[in-house]
Amino acid sequence: MDYAHIKTGTDEEFIQGSALLLISLIHAVLQKQNGCLLALSGGSTPIPVYKELGSSCAIEWDKVWICLVDERYIDADSDDSNAKMISETLLGESNIPKSNILFPDTSAPLEKCVEQYNEALSSITPDIAVLGMGPDGHIASLFPPLMEDAINRDKACIHTVTDKFAVHDRISMTLPALARIDSSVFLLKGKDKLHAWEEMNESTEGVKRWPAKGILATGGVTVVSKE
């Protein structure tokens, strides 16, 4: 599986390298078209990267749209909310217009929330995705072994469930929807995640066990890593 790999040695190198990569990818998109849609993941790893990215004066932020790769089904004011984290990092530093923000409405009943977000994502394809991978091999909120809905090409977003984290109910983009994105950046920090990545590369198992393989198969992947 071919992909670019940027290895960093310090936290600062990881943050700066990730932000500079995303800035260059955004610029490349805006040279071809009048807007760029970012699909962003949550978790702790991208927090300083989003802050650094948002502070950049090199981006025409009014031409940038954002959506979420996945979200926890929880109040938007909760500290576990990906939307809140992104609002306090990237959005807190940049001047992306509110009209350019597409988040799941977790105040709606779960089924309605998923239906609305699926409808919204079905008519658009992000240009760039920021992804991570857990030690168990999950990406977004797609937990192995993947359910059939997770690889359904007719859906852009589904409800997933996990018992690995405090918030069990999730809203996640499907693997086919993620695979359609031209450029994907995996932010991998920590020996456990890097070990999982290497295990995936050596494994003969498919996307139901290693969903990141579905992204790698389409190309346009860059990994930024730090042990």
N, C-alpha and C positions, 0 to 999 in steps of 0.2 A: 504494500500500500504506500503510495507516494504522498508525501506532505512535506512542507517546510517546517523546520524546527529551530526555534531561537532559544538557546540555553542561556540562562542568566545565573549569576553567582550570588547576588545580593538582593534584598528586598527592593532597594531603589532601582537596580537594573531591571528587575521584573516589572515594576510599575512603569518606569519610563519606557522600556522596550514595548510593553503591551500598548500603552497609550500612543506612542509614535506609530506603531503598526496600524492601529485603528484610524488614526488621523490620515495616514497615507491611503488607506482603503477608502475612507470617506471622500477624500480628494479625488481619487480615481473615478468613483461613481459620479461625483458632481461634474467632472469634466465631460461625461457622456450624457448626462441628463440633469434636469433641474431640481431633483430631490433625491434624498437618500434615506432609506428606511432601515433602522437598526433593530434587530431582535435581541433583547438583552436577557441574560440569566441572572438569577439571584445568588445567594450564598455569600460567604465572607470573603472569598478570594478576590472577586472583582471590585470590592468596595473602594480601595485606594486607587485602582485603575480608573474607575468611573470619575472619581474626584479629579484626578490628573487630566483625564480627557476633557471633562467639563470646563476646566480652567483655561483650555487652549483658546487663544485669540485667532488661531489660523483657520478656523472653521466658520462658515456662514451658517450659524445655528438655525436661522429661520428657514433653511432648506433641508433641515434634518427632522425626520419623523422617528418615533420610537414605539415599539410594542414589546411585549414580554414573551419570552420563550416559554415560560411557565410561571404559575402563581400558586400560592397556598390559598385554599378556600378559607379565608379568615378576614376579619375586619381590616379595612385599609389603613386604619390607625395603629394596628398591632405592630409590635417590633418584629414579628415574624413575617410581615408582608414584604414581598419583593418590590411592590409598587412604592411602599414607603421608603425602603432603602434607596431606590433609584431617585426618588423625589429629593432625598436628603443628600445625595452625592452628585450624580451627573446633572440633574435638574437644578440642584441648589447652586451649582457653579456656572452653568451655561444659561443662555436665554432662549431655550427652545420654546416656541409658543405653545400654550396649553392646547390649542387646536391641533397640534401635531403629535399629541400623546394618545396612544391607544392601549388602555389597560382593561383587563377583565373587570366587570362590575360585581365584586364579591358581596355587595349589599343585596343583590338579587338572589332568589332561591337557586340552589346549586345547579339544577337542570337548566334553568333559564340562563344563568351566568355562562355555562358552557355553550349553550345554543347560540347566544348572542356573540360570544367571542369567536366561535367557529364560523358564524356567518360573516363577521368582519374580516377574518383572516382568509376566508375562501376567495375573496375578490382581490387580494394583494399578495405579493411575494416580497419579503424583505430582501435587501441587497447584501446585508452583512449580519452574521449571527455571532454573538459572544456566548461560548459554551464552556462547560466544565465537565469533569467526569469523576464520579465518586469511586471510592475503593472497591465498591461492589460492581462497578461498570455502568451505573446508571448515568444517563445524560438528561438534561431538563428534568422532568418528573416522569420519565419513562424508565421504570424499574424492571430489570431482568427477573424472570423470563417475560418478555413482552407479551401482552395480550394482543389478540387479533386486531382490535380497534387501533392499536398503536401503529400498525403498518397498513391501515386502510387508506388507500389513495384517494378515496372520496371524502375524507375528512381532514380538516386542517387543525382541529383542536378536539381534545377528548378529556373526560374525567378519569383520573387515575387515583389509585389508593395505595398507600404504603403504611407499614407498621414500623418502619425504621426511624421515623422522626415523629416529633410531637404533633405536628399538623398532618393528619392522615389524608384528608381529601385535597386533591391537587387539580389544577387546570393546566394542561400541557399541549404544546404543538405536537402533532404526530411526526413520526419519522419521515414519511414521504414529504411532508410540508417543510421540514428542516432540510431535507436533502435537496430541495429545489433552490435553496439559497446559494447564490454564486460564491460567496466568500464566508468561510467559517473560521473563527479564531477560538482555539481551545486554550484556556488558562489553567495550567496544571501546577499546583504548588504543594509540595510535601512528598516524602518518599512513598507513602502509601498509594497516592494517586499515580505517581510515576511508575510504581511497580505494577499497578493495575493496567496502565497503558502498555507496558512492555508485555505483560501477560496476554493482553488482547492481540497484540501484534504476532505473538507466537501461537495463538490459539487457532484451531481449525473450525471452531464453532462460529455460527452466523450471527445475524443481527438480533435475533431474539435473545441471545446471551450477551452480545456486545453491540448495542445499538449504534455506537460511534462508527462501526464499520459501514453502516449505511450512509454516513456523511462522507467518510473517507473515499468511498467508491465513486462519488461524484466529482471529486477533485476540489481544488480551491481551498484547501485546509492548511492553516498554519498553527503550530503548537508553540506556545510560549511557556517555558518551564523553569522551575526553581526547586531544588530539593529542600 
